[in-house]
Amino acid sequence: MRSSPILVLFALLVSCGSDPVPTTSTAPEADTTVVDTIAADWPGYYTDTLPCSDCPGIETTLWVRSDSSFVLQQRYLERDSIPVGTMGQWHVVNGLLTVGYAGDKPEFYRYTAEGLLMVDEMGAAFNSALDHSLDKLADEIGDAIPRMRLSGNFTYMADALTFQPCGTRFPMPCVGGMDMGEEEGEPLVAFTNEDLQKAYAKAVKRGGDPWTIDAVCTIGMGPAMEGDGADEYIFIEEIIGPAQCP
């Protein structure tokens, strides 16, 4: 059967007038992630007042030391007269600085141009308008670390006094009070080395046993226990009472 010329013409017109099927392409979105390119220079002296849920703030000082140790002091304003100290080894995990007792969940800090920003374990800043940063005041500080409450194990054996702060790996030489000088005829600290030894003898069954205490201490340099030179000492100024390491 022959096709009608009218039908053929209609088919051609429809074919020529049809719009082409539009093609769609999805371009990848631009990556808006901001990458922090600041090279972390962790050792230094950091301080500021961090938020507190039930006090005006936590006066915080963190010494990140080049030997991989740290000293953290925290004083709750309108509550503490002396800051509470924590000592231990700092680590870098996934680009974040971690400080805290071994076995406990540490605190995490991200390095910034100004210092350190407290973050969660994923590196995300807290969803808060409050300031969670510590300013870096110096790359290095002097040898002396001011007074703080510090828990640890004190031992006295063979005329050697040592104190191992909770969270640290090694004991440090120790002295009771500050027997190294006097002002106006009075000891610098009323508590003496003899007082410390007497308190230890009453607290333990035999010499050499560890005595875990909470004490008011300072840290400074003293004569080396062996040979010439100097060692870092813990000076115990007051024993607050027995304690337990985490």
C-alpha positions as CSV (number, residue, x, y, z in Angstrom):
1,M,0.0,0.0,0.0
2,R,1.4,3.4,-0.9
3,S,1.7,6.1,1.8
4,S,-0.3,9.2,1.5
5,P,1.9,12.2,0.5
6,I,0.2,14.3,3.2
7,L,1.1,11.8,5.9
8,V,4.7,11.7,4.8
9,L,5.0,15.5,4.7
10,F,3.5,15.7,8.2
11,A,6.0,13.2,9.6
12,L,8.9,15.2,8.1
13,L,7.7,18.5,9.6
14,V,7.4,16.9,13.1
15,S,10.9,15.4,12.8
16,C,12.5,18.7,11.8
17,G,10.6,20.8,14.4
18,S,11.4,18.6,17.4
19,D,13.6,20.1,20.1
20,P,16.7,18.1,20.9
21,V,16.7,16.3,24.2
22,P,18.5,18.5,26.7
23,T,21.7,17.0,28.2
24,T,22.5,17.7,31.8
25,S,26.0,17.6,33.5
26,T,26.7,18.0,37.2
27,A,29.9,19.9,37.8
28,P,31.7,19.1,41.1
29,E,31.1,21.6,43.8
30,A,34.1,23.7,44.8
31,D,35.8,22.4,48.0
32,T,35.3,25.1,50.6
33,T,37.2,23.2,53.3
34,V,39.8,25.5,54.9
35,V,43.0,23.7,55.5
36,D,45.2,25.0,58.3
37,T,48.7,25.2,56.8
38,I,50.3,26.5,60.0
39,A,53.3,24.3,61.0
40,A,52.8,23.3,64.6
41,D,55.6,24.4,66.9
42,W,54.3,22.7,70.0
43,P,56.8,23.5,72.8
44,G,56.0,26.7,74.7
45,Y,54.2,28.5,77.5
46,Y,50.4,28.9,77.0
47,T,47.9,30.6,79.3
48,D,44.4,32.1,79.4
49,T,41.1,31.7,81.3
50,L,38.9,28.8,80.0
51,P,35.1,28.5,80.5
52,C,33.7,27.0,83.6
53,S,30.2,25.7,84.1
54,D,29.9,26.7,87.8
55,C,32.6,29.4,88.3
56,P,33.8,32.6,86.6
57,G,36.5,30.6,84.7
58,I,39.4,28.3,84.9
59,E,42.8,30.1,85.0
60,T,44.9,27.7,82.9
61,T,48.6,27.5,82.3
62,L,50.2,24.8,80.1
63,W,53.9,24.3,79.8
64,V,54.6,22.1,76.7
65,R,58.2,21.1,77.1
66,S,60.7,20.1,74.5
67,D,61.4,16.8,76.3
68,S,57.8,15.6,75.6
69,S,56.7,16.4,79.1
70,F,54.1,18.9,80.1
71,V,53.0,20.7,83.3
72,L,49.3,21.8,83.4
73,Q,48.0,24.1,86.1
74,Q,44.3,24.9,86.5
75,R,42.8,27.2,89.1
76,Y,39.0,27.5,89.4
77,L,38.4,31.2,90.1
78,E,36.6,32.1,93.4
79,R,37.2,28.5,94.5
80,D,40.9,27.6,94.5
81,S,43.7,29.6,96.1
82,I,46.4,27.4,94.6
83,P,46.2,25.8,91.1
84,V,45.9,22.0,90.7
85,G,48.8,20.6,88.8
86,T,49.0,17.7,86.3
87,M,52.2,16.4,84.9
88,G,52.9,13.8,82.2
89,Q,53.9,13.1,78.6
90,W,52.3,15.0,75.7
91,H,51.6,13.3,72.4
92,V,50.4,14.3,68.9
93,V,47.5,12.2,67.6
94,N,46.1,12.9,64.2
95,G,47.6,16.4,64.3
96,L,46.2,17.2,67.7
97,L,48.1,17.8,70.9
98,T,47.0,15.5,73.8
99,V,47.6,16.1,77.5
100,G,46.3,14.2,80.5
101,Y,46.8,11.2,82.8
102,A,47.6,7.9,81.1
103,G,44.4,5.8,81.0
104,D,42.1,8.8,81.2
105,K,40.6,10.6,78.2
106,P,43.0,13.4,77.4
107,E,42.4,17.0,76.5
108,F,42.8,17.8,72.8
109,Y,44.3,21.0,71.4
110,R,44.7,22.2,67.8
111,Y,47.6,24.5,67.0
112,T,46.7,28.0,65.8
113,A,48.5,31.2,64.9
114,E,47.7,32.5,68.4
115,G,48.4,29.4,70.4
116,L,46.2,26.4,71.2
117,L,42.5,25.8,70.7
118,M,40.8,23.2,72.8
119,V,38.8,20.9,70.5
120,D,37.1,17.4,70.6
121,E,38.9,14.2,69.6
122,M,38.0,14.8,65.9
123,G,39.6,18.2,65.9
124,A,36.3,20.1,65.8
125,A,35.9,23.3,67.8
126,F,33.2,23.3,70.5
127,N,29.8,24.8,69.4
128,S,30.0,27.7,71.8
129,A,30.5,31.4,71.8
130,L,32.9,31.1,74.7
131,D,36.7,31.3,74.2
132,H,38.4,27.9,74.5
133,S,41.9,29.1,73.4
134,L,45.2,29.4,75.2
135,D,47.6,32.1,74.0
136,K,51.2,31.3,73.4
137,L,53.3,33.8,75.4
138,A,56.7,32.3,74.9
139,D,58.6,29.5,73.2
140,E,60.7,28.8,76.3
141,I,60.4,29.7,80.0
142,G,62.7,29.6,83.0
143,D,63.4,26.5,85.0
144,A,61.2,27.4,87.9
145,I,57.5,26.4,87.9
146,P,55.3,28.2,90.6
147,R,53.3,26.6,93.4
148,M,50.6,24.1,92.7
149,R,48.8,21.2,94.3
150,L,50.3,18.0,93.0
151,S,49.6,14.3,93.7
152,G,52.2,11.6,93.6
153,N,54.3,9.0,95.3
154,F,56.9,10.1,97.8
155,T,59.7,7.7,98.9
156,Y,62.6,8.0,101.3
157,M,65.3,5.4,101.2
158,A,69.0,5.4,101.8
159,D,69.0,9.2,102.3
160,A,67.4,9.7,98.9
161,L,64.1,11.5,98.7
162,T,62.1,11.2,95.5
163,F,58.6,12.3,94.4
164,Q,56.9,10.8,91.3
165,P,53.9,12.9,90.2
166,C,50.9,10.9,89.1
167,G,51.0,10.4,85.4
168,T,54.8,10.6,85.1
169,R,57.2,7.8,84.2
170,F,60.1,8.6,86.5
171,P,60.6,9.8,90.1
172,M,62.3,13.2,90.6
173,P,64.6,14.3,93.4
174,C,62.7,15.9,96.2
175,V,63.3,18.3,99.1
176,G,61.0,19.2,102.0
177,G,60.4,23.0,102.1
178,M,62.9,25.4,100.8
179,D,66.0,24.8,102.8
180,M,68.3,26.6,100.4
181,G,68.1,30.0,102.1
182,E,66.5,32.3,104.6
183,E,65.0,35.8,104.6
184,E,65.4,38.0,107.7
185,G,66.4,35.0,109.8
186,E,63.3,33.0,109.0
187,P,63.1,29.9,106.7
188,L,61.6,30.6,103.3
189,V,59.0,27.9,104.1
190,A,58.0,26.7,107.5
191,F,57.8,23.1,106.4
192,T,61.3,21.6,106.4
193,N,63.0,18.5,105.0
194,E,63.0,17.1,108.6
195,D,59.3,17.5,108.8
196,L,58.8,15.6,105.6
197,Q,60.9,12.7,106.7
198,K,59.1,12.5,110.1
199,A,55.7,12.5,108.3
200,Y,56.8,9.8,106.0
201,A,58.1,7.6,108.8
202,K,54.7,7.8,110.5
203,A,52.8,7.0,107.3
204,V,54.6,3.9,106.0
205,K,55.4,0.5,107.4
206,R,59.0,0.4,106.2
207,G,61.4,2.7,104.4
208,G,61.2,2.7,100.7
209,D,57.5,2.1,100.5
210,P,55.7,4.7,98.3
211,W,53.5,7.2,100.1
212,T,50.9,8.7,97.9
213,I,50.1,12.3,98.9
214,D,48.5,15.5,97.8
215,A,51.0,18.3,98.4
216,V,51.7,21.9,97.7
217,C,54.9,22.0,95.6
218,T,57.1,24.1,93.4
219,I,59.6,22.8,90.8
220,G,63.1,24.2,90.4
221,M,66.7,23.3,89.9
222,G,69.0,21.8,92.5
223,P,72.3,20.0,92.7
224,A,72.5,16.8,90.7
225,M,72.0,13.6,92.7
226,E,75.0,12.1,90.9
227,G,78.0,13.9,89.6
228,D,78.2,17.6,88.8
229,G,75.5,19.8,87.3
230,A,71.9,20.2,88.3
231,D,68.7,18.3,88.3
232,E,65.1,19.3,88.4
233,Y,63.7,19.1,91.9
234,I,60.2,19.0,93.5
235,F,60.1,21.2,96.6
236,I,57.3,20.1,98.9
237,E,56.0,23.0,101.0
238,E,53.0,21.4,102.6
239,I,51.3,18.0,102.8
240,I,47.6,18.3,102.3
241,G,46.8,14.7,102.9
242,P,46.8,11.2,101.4
243,A,45.8,10.8,97.8
244,Q,45.3,8.2,95.0
245,C,46.8,8.3,91.5
246,P,44.2,7.7,88.7
